Amino acid sequence: MRVAGHGEGGVIDRGDAERRIARSGWLADQSEDLRRAVLKVSRLIHYPAGEFVFHAGDSAGGLYGVVKGGVGIYLPSEAGETVLAHVARCGVWFGYGPLTREQERTLSFSLVEPSLLIHVPLAHAQEIGARSPAHQRAILSVTEYGMDIAVRVIETLLIRRPDRRIAATLLRIAPFDEGDPCAALLRLTQAQLGEMANADRQVVNRVLKRFEALGWLRVAYGQIEILDATALRSFATKR
């Protein structure tokens, strides 16, 4: 982890980062006053791939928003392990549990690729919410966006055919916001994809080879590039 200084962030400076985080997701739907208040107290942080932002059971902390990159959302399992459920992309906020429940962290978040996050300390988020009933509703509404993600994950996992479930999972976690709406590069392993799609790695490997032969994607070590999102979506939603 490294706190970004003024003007840092590769090709993304502070102004660009604020515009990105405010163009989609929770912050985009808030009033200009609320957006200014949140961004004023925030800081940018660079995380390398593989590092954890926090673990389930960690003490209470603040909110994080994804500016660029991908953050893995890990759920605790009955066996005591963690399972990758989703990859959060630009505009997604997480870590709001302590804000609404005043308890320890319940999920784990780790970077699946180098990422730039924006962080709002818990005390500042609480202070903004205390300014007025409207501000409190706006701050607490971040939880509804997390519920939207949970619904999308559940909808994907309810697809019975493994090949269509894998296709839908790829589309769910793809960073189309980075540029081309029809193509996207995912930096993840087949094992990680299998976790999110609830599919055996051998099944994932076989399905990806078929998709690659059809020209829908390209597979390389540690990455999957979607080449034809339209065809992939048509297949995933076919009844």
KOLBA-366135 format. One record per residue (C-alpha): residue in one letter; x, y, z. Coordinates in steps of 0.1 Angstrom, whole numbers, padded with zeros to 4 digits, always signed. Example, Ala and Ser with C-alpha at 12.3 -4.5 7.8 and 13.67 -1.06 7.14 Angstrom:
A+0123-0045+0078
S+0137-0011+0071
This chain:
M+0000+0000+0000
R+0012+0035-0008
V-0006+0068-0003
A-0007+0087-0035
G+0008+0122-0034
H-0006+0151-0053
G-0005+0145-0090
E+0005+0108-0086
G-0013+0078-0100
G+0004+0071-0133
V-0018+0087-0160
I-0045+0095-0134
D-0040+0126-0113
R-0061+0137-0084
G-0086+0155-0106
D-0090+0126-0130
A-0094+0102-0100
E-0122+0122-0086
R-0140+0124-0119
R-0137+0087-0124
I-0151+0078-0089
A-0179+0103-0093
R-0191+0092-0128
S-0207+0059-0118
G-0220+0040-0087
W-0230+0054-0054
L-0211+0087-0054
A-0224+0096-0089
D-0260+0094-0076
Q-0254+0118-0047
S-0259+0156-0045
E-0230+0179-0055
D-0227+0190-0019
L-0224+0154-0007
R-0198+0145-0034
R-0177+0176-0025
A-0178+0167+0012
V-0167+0131+0006
L-0139+0139-0018
K-0126+0167+0004
V-0118+0143+0033
S-0106+0114+0011
R-0071+0103+0001
L-0059+0082-0028
I-0040+0050-0021
H-0021+0027-0045
Y-0023-0011-0038
P-0002-0037-0055
A-0018-0070-0067
G-0022-0096-0040
E-0023-0072-0010
F-0053-0072+0013
V-0071-0039+0020
F-0085-0056+0051
H-0096-0090+0064
A-0128-0102+0080
G-0125-0097+0117
D-0104-0065+0114
S-0113-0035+0136
A-0137-0009+0123
G-0125+0014+0095
G-0136+0037+0067
L-0150+0034+0032
Y-0131+0026+0000
G-0140+0034-0035
V-0124+0018-0066
V-0109+0043-0090
K-0090+0020-0112
G-0081-0017-0111
G-0099-0046-0095
V-0106-0056-0059
G-0115-0091-0050
I-0144-0096-0026
Y-0138-0127-0004
L-0165-0145+0017
P-0157-0166+0047
S-0167-0203+0042
E-0179-0228+0068
A-0145-0246+0064
G-0128-0214+0077
E-0114-0205+0043
T-0122-0175+0022
V-0138-0178-0013
L-0135-0152-0040
A-0170-0141-0049
H-0166-0110-0071
V-0142-0084-0085
A-0152-0048-0078
R-0144-0023-0105
C-0145+0015-0110
G-0173+0032-0090
V-0178+0005-0065
W-0176+0014-0028
F-0169-0011+0000
G-0160-0013+0037
Y-0192+0003+0049
G-0201-0024+0074
P-0186-0006+0105
L-0204+0026+0094
T-0238+0010+0095
R-0234-0017+0122
E-0205-0004+0143
Q-0189-0038+0143
E-0157-0055+0130
R-0152-0062+0093
T-0172-0092+0081
L-0156-0096+0046
S-0121-0096+0032
F-0109-0075+0002
S-0078-0082-0017
L-0064-0067-0049
V-0065-0090-0080
E-0045-0065-0099
P-0026-0032-0091
S-0053-0007-0081
L-0060+0029-0072
L-0085+0033-0044
I-0100+0063-0026
H-0103+0061+0011
V-0127+0080+0034
P-0118+0075+0071
L-0147+0062+0093
A-0148+0093+0115
H-0151+0116+0085
A-0179+0095+0070
Q-0197+0096+0103
E-0193+0134+0106
I-0207+0140+0071
G-0237+0118+0079
A-0243+0138+0111
R-0247+0171+0093
S-0283+0166+0084
P-0309+0138+0079
A-0304+0142+0041
H-0266+0136+0045
Q-0272+0106+0068
R-0296+0090+0042
A-0271+0096+0015
I-0241+0081+0034
L-0262+0051+0045
S-0275+0045+0010
V-0241+0031+0000
T-0253-0002+0014
E-0280-0005-0013
Y-0253-0005-0040
G-0236-0034-0022
M-0269-0052-0023
D-0271-0047-0060
I-0238-0064-0064
A-0249-0093-0042
V-0280-0097-0063
R-0259-0099-0095
V-0236-0125-0080
I-0266-0146-0069
E-0283-0143-0104
T-0251-0155-0120
L-0247-0185-0096
L-0283-0195-0103
I-0275-0203-0139
R-0275-0240-0141
R-0253-0247-0171
P-0216-0243-0161
D-0206-0229-0195
R-0232-0202-0194
R-0225-0195-0158
I-0188-0191-0166
A-0197-0167-0195
A-0220-0147-0172
T-0193-0145-0145
L-0167-0132-0170
L-0191-0104-0181
R-0200-0096-0144
I-0163-0090-0135
A-0150-0075-0167
P-0136-0039-0166
F-0155-0026-0196
D-0153+0009-0180
E-0116+0010-0189
G-0123+0016-0226
D-0138-0006-0253
P-0173-0016-0243
C-0169-0048-0263
A-0134-0059-0251
A-0118-0062-0217
L-0087-0077-0201
L-0091-0096-0169
R-0060-0103-0148
L-0070-0135-0130
T-0063-0172-0130
Q-0087-0199-0141
A-0088-0211-0105
Q-0101-0177-0094
L-0127-0177-0122
G-0138-0212-0111
E-0143-0199-0075
M-0165-0170-0087
A-0185-0192-0111
N-0187-0222-0087
A-0171-0244-0113
D-0143-0270-0113
R-0110-0258-0127
Q-0110-0285-0154
V-0145-0274-0165
V-0133-0238-0166
N-0103-0248-0187
R-0125-0268-0212
V-0150-0240-0215
L-0124-0213-0220
K-0108-0233-0248
R-0141-0236-0265
F-0148-0198-0262
E-0113-0191-0275
A-0119-0214-0305
L-0150-0194-0312
G-0131-0161-0311
W-0149-0147-0281
L-0118-0144-0259
R-0081-0150-0257
V-0064-0169-0228
A-0029-0163-0216
Y-0010-0169-0184
G-0028-0152-0155
Q-0052-0133-0178
I-0083-0136-0200
E-0091-0111-0227
I-0127-0107-0238
L-0128-0101-0275
D-0165-0103-0283
A-0187-0094-0254
T-0218-0094-0275
A-0214-0130-0285
L-0205-0140-0249
R-0236-0122-0235
S-0259-0138-0261
F-0246-0172-0251
A-0248-0165-0213
T-0285-0153-0215
K-0297-0179-0241
R-0326-0200-0228
